[in-house]
Amino acid sequence: MTQTKFKPVEEQLAYLKKGVAEIIPEGELVAKLEHSRKTDKPLRVYLGVDPTAPDIHLGHTVVLRKLKHFQDLGHTAIFLIGDFSAMIGDPTGVSETRPPLTREQVDANAKTYLAQVFKLLDPKKTEVRYNSEWLEKLSSYDVVRLCGHYRLARMLEREDFRSRLANNQPISVHELLYPLLTAYDAVVLQSDVEIGATEQKFNLLVHRDIQREYGVPSEVALTMPILVGLDGQRKMSKSLNNYVGITESPQEMFGKMMSIPDELMEPYYELLTDRTPQEIAAIKEEITSGRLHPMDAKMKLAQEVISTFHGEEAARKAAENFQRVFRDRQAPEEAPIFKVPSGEPRRVVSLLVDAGAVPSRSEAERLIKQGGVELIGDSSPMNVQRSIALIKGQSHLLRVGKKKFLRILVQ
């Protein structure tokens, strides 16, 4: 029997299905994996991303990590930068026409995207493509021909288009072109599998249809859930301030991840790590049986996620710092330093404002009244009148809010 570099299909499928919302259709994926193993030829799997913003948060990494899983199994990972389609704007989930980005904005965002993406994907094994390669070359005739392969009635079945029509909100014609032009990406790439978030399902189904129209075998559409943010309720988003950015410091990432509700641990282990379903089930069982404290499981999760983006050593130090500050109530190794001259005692409120730790006196007073400010190592109660003695050579460590620290250094 011919040797193959691919694992048994059942084993591949179990790993690939981890955390997945839907595989359309699953039977086709099984058939493609079987054919790949039989011919020893990798599947072509792609993820298309429009670089509409420069920074990536953990929510964006869910689909990226699934592409990595295909890459881990020996398949060809294609990271497609939608530099052309970003200038149109994907209407998915928006209630009004999105303003198109300029070429300069797209190029700048794409550059920073790649630097972040390669923290997950192996750059040597990743095929990076830009859809301007082929979409910019389409003639007017080509675009009209492409549009002729799809019905307007089906396009208007999209939930966001349907609701905008019902509410008499405008839809620009260029928005209708978006799923068709990105479908042409799938035709050119001759992809076997495309990965996207659940909100991309309509687009992925259009891509399958258009591939068939151009005589290319239909890809399998694999959708991933939207990651719930730190608040435990809404999707992770910068605008909702419930996100963890992958370029944030290890300490900041660690502190944020430790704030998630316990019920988010299992989906976070599923969507943000490479652990197998069996390993995740074992962790869950340890927590249920009491052998593993939920806090320890959360620390393990945070350390694992952070090591992906900052390395194991930085993740370990962030875990130790959190342990020392929040569990052992000791001072962190690193905290912003605010230098003040020695002299008369000063109120904590003015020190916080002058150091830039809070935006205003009223905010400092509010934090203090709510118990959000603490002088580490001093058990006496904190109030808005509290002062600190400024004796030369001394330093004072303040906790400001849940995760911020400020060291006052007296000179």
Sequence and secondary structure as in RCSB ss.txt:
>XXXX:A:sequence
MTQTKFKPVEEQLAYLKKGVAEIIPEGELVAKLEHSRKTDKPLRVYLGVDPTAPDIHLGHTVVLRKLKHFQDLGH
TAIFLIGDFSAMIGDPTGVSETRPPLTREQVDANAKTYLAQVFKLLDPKKTEVRYNSEWLEKLSSYDVVRLCGHY
RLARMLEREDFRSRLANNQPISVHELLYPLLTAYDAVVLQSDVEIGATEQKFNLLVHRDIQREYGVPSEVALTMP
ILVGLDGQRKMSKSLNNYVGITESPQEMFGKMMSIPDELMEPYYELLTDRTPQEIAAIKEEITSGRLHPMDAKMK
LAQEVISTFHGEEAARKAAENFQRVFRDRQAPEEAPIFKVPSGEPRRVVSLLVDAGAVPSRSEAERLIKQGGVEL
IGDSSPMNVQRSIALIKGQSHLLRVGKKKFLRILVQ
>XXXX:A:secstr
    SS  HHHHHHHHTTT SEEETHHHHHHHHHHHHHHT   EEEEEE   SS  BHHHHHHHHHHHHHHHTT 
EEEEEE TTGGGT   TT SS      HHHHHHHHHHHHHHHTTTS GGGEEEEETHHHHTT  HHHHHHHHTTS
 HHHHTTSHHHHHHHHTT    HHHHHHHHHHHHHHHHHT SEEEEEGGGHHHHHHHHHHHHHTT    EEEEE 
  B TTSSSB  TTTT   BTTS HHHHHHHHTTS GGGHHHHHHHHS   HHHHHHHHHHHHHTSS HHHHHHH
HHHHHHHHHH HHHHHHHHHHHIIIIIS    S   EEEE SEEEEEHHHHHHHTTSSS HHHHHHHHHTT EEE
TT  S   TT EEEE TT EEEEEETTTEEEEEEE 
